[in-house]
Amino acid sequence: MPEGDTVWRAARALHEALAGRVLVRSDLRVPRFATSDLTGRAVLDVTPRGKHLLTRVEGGLTLHSHLGMEGAWKVYGPGRRWGGGPPHEIRAILGTEGGAAVGYRLKVLELIRTSQEDRVVGHLGPDLLGPDWDAESALRNLLADPARPVGEALLDQRNLAGVGNIFKSEACFLARADPWAPIGELRAPERLVDAAKRLLELHKRLSSGARRLHVYGRRGLPCPRCGTLIRKAPQGDRPTYWCPRCQPERGPA
């Protein structure tokens, strides 16, 4: 699933392509909004909120999208061939005189009133890459359920918004935290919050292929810190990677 850094980059690309431009094409390929037409309206801005994208247009409307596991927004200049997937995977097309933004395989696509954005993103905790970032609030949210495993707490977007499965494992490694330990038992849980923030700030300007990962996807390879072989195990419906030496190990049940 795309993480906060991927969504931040998508929002920046969409904002640069669309903001301040009038839509000359609007095609929302979901049954509920198939007849909605945004042509003639200017795009005001594109804002990321955790893993959500909010494309605001004139008239008090917001196009809310969520990439889910496989979704992506692609920006194409005039005459450029669209290559984000087959046509039947397209869920949205927003076209201007300068090109088009095309949404593929979007998990969520809906048109809402801008004044009602809290209905879709109001439940989210502080955004790691947003102007509302508040480390103390994020820490309080995480510790509100002290018995909850660290890895599960990090993935809960109500605690802090933007961490996905990759940075869950990476933040636990940097903070030397066992992903299965109750979060209330960590000696310095603030290190976990700080690690998550540093990771997303570092990676938001890197492509997904340029990510600098310590443990995620490295099962059976030596830990870059101590040389112990990295382990992998399921945690809920997601895999978790960790170093059994660097992270005091309780391990999976």
C-alpha positions as CSV (number, residue, x, y, z in Angstrom):
1,M,0.0,0.0,0.0
2,P,1.4,3.5,-0.8
3,E,2.6,5.2,2.3
4,G,2.6,8.9,3.3
5,D,5.7,9.8,1.3
6,T,4.1,8.4,-1.9
7,V,0.9,10.3,-1.3
8,W,2.8,13.5,-0.6
9,R,4.7,13.2,-3.9
10,A,1.4,12.4,-5.8
11,A,-0.2,15.5,-4.3
12,R,2.8,17.7,-5.2
13,A,2.7,16.4,-8.8
14,L,-1.1,16.9,-9.1
15,H,-0.9,20.4,-7.6
16,E,1.9,21.5,-10.0
17,A,-0.1,20.1,-13.0
18,L,-3.6,21.3,-12.0
19,A,-3.6,24.2,-9.5
20,G,-4.7,27.4,-11.0
21,R,-5.9,25.8,-14.3
22,V,-9.4,25.4,-15.6
23,L,-10.6,21.8,-16.2
24,V,-11.5,21.2,-19.9
25,R,-12.2,17.5,-19.2
26,S,-13.7,15.7,-16.2
27,D,-14.4,12.0,-16.3
28,L,-15.2,10.2,-13.0
29,R,-15.6,6.5,-13.7
30,V,-17.4,5.3,-10.7
31,P,-21.2,4.7,-10.8
32,R,-22.2,7.2,-8.1
33,F,-20.4,10.2,-9.7
34,A,-20.3,9.1,-13.4
35,T,-22.6,12.0,-14.3
36,S,-20.7,14.6,-12.3
37,D,-19.0,17.3,-14.5
38,L,-16.3,19.6,-13.2
39,T,-15.4,21.1,-16.6
40,G,-15.2,24.9,-16.5
41,R,-14.0,24.9,-12.9
42,A,-10.5,25.9,-11.8
43,V,-8.6,23.6,-9.5
44,L,-7.6,25.5,-6.4
45,D,-5.1,23.1,-4.8
46,V,-4.3,19.4,-4.2
47,T,-3.6,18.6,-0.5
48,P,-2.4,15.3,1.0
49,R,-3.9,14.2,4.3
50,G,-2.2,11.1,5.6
51,K,-2.9,8.6,2.8
52,H,-5.8,10.6,1.4
53,L,-5.7,13.1,-1.5
54,L,-8.0,16.2,-1.5
55,T,-8.3,17.9,-4.9
56,R,-10.3,21.2,-4.3
57,V,-12.1,22.9,-7.2
58,E,-14.1,26.1,-7.5
59,G,-17.6,26.0,-6.2
60,G,-16.8,24.5,-2.9
61,L,-16.2,20.9,-4.1
62,T,-13.4,18.4,-3.3
63,L,-12.5,15.3,-5.2
64,H,-11.5,12.9,-2.5
65,S,-9.3,9.9,-3.5
66,H,-7.4,7.1,-1.7
67,L,-4.9,5.0,-3.5
68,G,-5.5,1.8,-1.6
69,M,-3.1,-1.0,-2.3
70,E,-2.5,-0.5,-6.0
71,G,-3.9,2.9,-6.9
72,A,-1.9,5.7,-8.6
73,W,-2.3,9.2,-10.1
74,K,-0.3,9.9,-13.2
75,V,0.3,13.2,-14.9
76,Y,0.7,13.4,-18.7
77,G,1.6,16.4,-20.9
78,P,-0.2,17.2,-24.1
79,G,0.1,14.4,-26.7
80,R,1.9,12.1,-24.3
81,R,0.8,8.5,-24.2
82,W,-0.9,7.3,-21.1
83,G,0.9,4.4,-19.6
84,G,-0.4,3.9,-16.0
85,G,-2.4,0.8,-16.9
86,P,-5.1,-0.5,-19.3
87,P,-8.1,1.8,-20.0
88,H,-10.5,-0.3,-17.9
89,E,-8.4,0.5,-14.8
90,I,-8.9,4.3,-15.1
91,R,-11.2,5.7,-12.4
92,A,-10.7,9.5,-13.0
93,I,-9.5,11.9,-15.7
94,L,-8.9,15.6,-15.0
95,G,-7.8,17.4,-18.1
96,T,-6.6,21.0,-18.6
97,E,-5.1,22.7,-21.6
98,G,-1.7,21.7,-20.3
99,G,-2.3,17.9,-20.1
100,A,-4.2,15.4,-17.9
101,A,-4.1,13.8,-14.5
102,V,-5.3,10.2,-14.7
103,G,-6.2,8.1,-11.6
104,Y,-5.7,4.3,-11.9
105,R,-7.2,1.6,-9.7
106,L,-8.2,4.1,-7.0
107,K,-9.7,2.5,-3.9
108,V,-11.8,5.5,-3.1
109,L,-13.1,8.3,-5.4
110,E,-15.9,10.6,-4.4
111,L,-17.0,14.1,-4.9
112,I,-17.8,15.9,-1.6
113,R,-18.4,19.5,-0.3
114,T,-15.1,21.1,0.7
115,S,-16.9,22.1,3.9
116,Q,-17.5,18.4,4.7
117,E,-13.9,17.1,4.3
118,D,-13.8,16.3,8.0
119,R,-16.3,13.5,7.2
120,V,-13.6,11.6,5.3
121,V,-10.3,12.7,7.0
122,G,-11.5,14.1,10.4
123,H,-10.8,10.8,12.1
124,L,-7.1,10.9,11.2
125,G,-4.4,11.6,13.7
126,P,-1.7,14.2,13.2
127,D,-0.2,14.0,9.7
128,L,3.5,13.2,9.7
129,L,4.0,15.3,6.6
130,G,1.3,17.9,7.2
131,P,1.2,21.4,8.7
132,D,-0.8,20.0,11.7
133,W,2.0,17.6,12.8
134,D,2.0,17.4,16.6
135,A,4.4,14.8,18.0
136,E,3.0,15.1,21.5
137,S,-0.5,14.5,20.3
138,A,0.6,11.5,18.2
139,L,2.4,10.0,21.2
140,R,-0.7,10.4,23.4
141,N,-2.8,8.7,20.8
142,L,-0.4,5.8,20.6
143,L,-0.3,5.3,24.4
144,A,-4.0,5.6,24.8
145,D,-4.2,1.8,24.4
146,P,-1.0,0.7,26.2
147,A,-1.6,-3.0,25.7
148,R,-1.7,-2.7,21.9
149,P,1.3,-4.2,20.0
150,V,3.6,-1.5,18.7
151,G,3.3,-2.5,15.0
152,E,-0.5,-2.4,15.1
153,A,-0.6,1.0,16.9
154,L,1.7,2.5,14.3
155,L,-0.5,1.4,11.4
156,D,-3.7,2.9,13.0
157,Q,-4.2,6.1,11.1
158,R,-6.2,7.5,13.9
159,N,-3.0,7.7,16.0
160,L,-0.8,9.3,13.4
161,A,-1.4,9.5,9.7
162,G,1.0,8.4,7.0
163,V,2.7,5.2,8.3
164,G,2.2,2.1,6.2
165,N,3.7,-1.4,6.5
166,I,7.1,-0.4,5.2
167,F,7.7,2.4,7.6
168,K,6.1,0.5,10.5
169,S,9.0,-2.0,10.3
170,E,11.6,0.7,9.6
171,A,10.5,2.9,12.5
172,C,10.5,0.0,14.9
173,F,14.0,-0.9,13.8
174,L,15.3,2.7,14.2
175,A,13.7,3.0,17.6
176,R,15.0,-0.5,18.7
177,A,11.4,-1.5,19.4
178,D,9.9,-5.0,19.2
179,P,6.9,-4.7,16.9
180,W,4.9,-7.2,19.0
181,A,5.6,-5.6,22.4
182,P,2.7,-3.7,24.1
183,I,3.4,-0.1,23.3
184,G,2.9,0.9,26.9
185,E,6.0,-1.2,27.8
186,L,8.5,0.8,25.6
187,R,11.0,2.7,27.7
188,A,11.2,5.6,25.3
189,P,8.1,5.5,23.0
190,E,8.8,9.1,21.8
191,R,11.7,7.5,19.8
192,L,9.2,5.7,17.8
193,V,7.3,8.9,16.9
194,D,10.6,10.6,16.1
195,A,11.7,7.7,13.9
196,A,8.5,7.7,11.9
197,K,8.7,11.5,11.3
198,R,12.4,11.3,10.2
199,L,11.7,8.4,7.9
200,L,8.8,10.1,6.0
201,E,10.6,13.5,5.8
202,L,13.7,11.7,4.3
203,H,11.7,9.7,1.8
204,K,9.1,12.2,0.6
205,R,11.6,13.6,-1.9
206,L,12.9,10.2,-3.0
207,S,11.2,7.9,-5.5
208,S,9.8,4.6,-4.1
209,G,12.6,2.8,-5.9
210,A,15.2,4.9,-4.1
211,R,14.0,4.2,-0.6
212,R,16.8,3.5,1.9
213,L,15.5,0.5,3.9
214,H,17.2,-1.2,6.8
215,V,14.9,-4.3,7.4
216,Y,11.8,-4.2,5.2
217,G,12.0,-6.7,2.4
218,R,15.4,-8.0,3.7
219,R,14.4,-11.3,5.2
220,G,17.5,-13.5,5.6
221,L,19.9,-10.7,4.9
222,P,22.3,-9.3,7.5
223,C,21.2,-6.5,9.7
224,P,23.1,-3.3,8.6
225,R,23.7,-2.5,12.3
226,C,24.8,-5.8,13.8
227,G,24.9,-8.4,11.1
228,T,22.2,-10.7,12.5
229,L,19.9,-12.1,9.9
230,I,16.7,-10.2,9.4
231,R,13.4,-12.0,10.2
232,K,9.9,-11.8,8.8
233,A,6.6,-12.9,10.3
234,P,2.9,-12.0,9.7
235,Q,1.4,-9.4,12.1
236,G,-2.3,-9.2,11.4
237,D,-2.7,-9.4,7.7
238,R,0.7,-7.7,7.0
239,P,4.3,-8.9,7.1
240,T,6.7,-7.4,9.7
241,Y,10.5,-7.4,9.4
242,W,12.8,-7.0,12.3
243,C,16.3,-7.7,13.7
244,P,16.0,-10.1,16.7
245,R,19.2,-8.7,18.2
246,C,18.8,-5.0,17.8
247,Q,15.1,-5.0,18.8
248,P,14.6,-6.7,22.2
249,E,12.6,-9.7,21.1
250,R,9.2,-10.8,22.2
251,G,8.5,-11.8,18.7
252,P,5.2,-13.1,17.1
253,A,3.0,-15.3,19.2
